[in-house]
Amino acid sequence: MNTLTSLKLVSAKRPSDIPPIVKRRNRLIAKIWEQTELAKGQQGGTAYAPVHTRKIKDRETGDVCRVEAPKRIKAWWFTADNGKVCLTIKYGAKVLELAKGKSAIEVGTMAELVPTLDMLKVAVDAGELDAQIDTASEALRAGFTKK
């Protein structure tokens, strides 16, 4: 019983639901993390290929088995006409408009890409892109409504 008395015991209740904007932020932060790992792999000369499990049904026997398949990740960056690396931020399939009429960040070189992605992760966590995330989320949801 001495062990329990040395701990600080409190009455706490787990939050029942996370606000939708926090869920969206976390989803975008996870995608930025994937882009960071992809950029690190490209700079280091290694391939970053996460795997996800898929269910495949055998047509002859009807058995369902799970297999691991590589997850396809498309890079958010590209080389512009002036030779500099530009980065877009995507929420789903939509490119976020960061400022009025501007949807890309000019990074410069590939060496500056990972620090820029880390800065973006901090900005998303601080809530600086909440309006853009909401706009993209509404556009995505509008595509699923029946007409």
Beta strands, then each sheet from edge to edge (+ up, - down):
strand 1: 51-57
strand 2: 64-70
strand 3: 77-79
strand 4: 85-88
strand 5: 90-91
strand 6: 94-95
strand 7: 104-108
sheet 1: 1+ 2-
sheet 2: 3+ 4- 7+
sheet 3: 5+ 6-
end
